[in-house]
């Protein structure tokens, strides 16, 4: 049983996930697809697995290789043109 990155702040592993947890993972997958981090096939495959996921372990596998997007922060220094 791994301790992969889950959508929660604590590790719940084999505990049952909620509908809200599945919705959060789906939103993360949608964002990753929109950002180009997932192909359509990868998004479709993970979304299919998401529908039947029951535990936090099953959810964490779907996003383990996706980092959270880095927020854009403009430079504090003006760029010379």
Helices and strands as residue ranges (DSSP letters): H 19-34, H 40-52, H 56-63
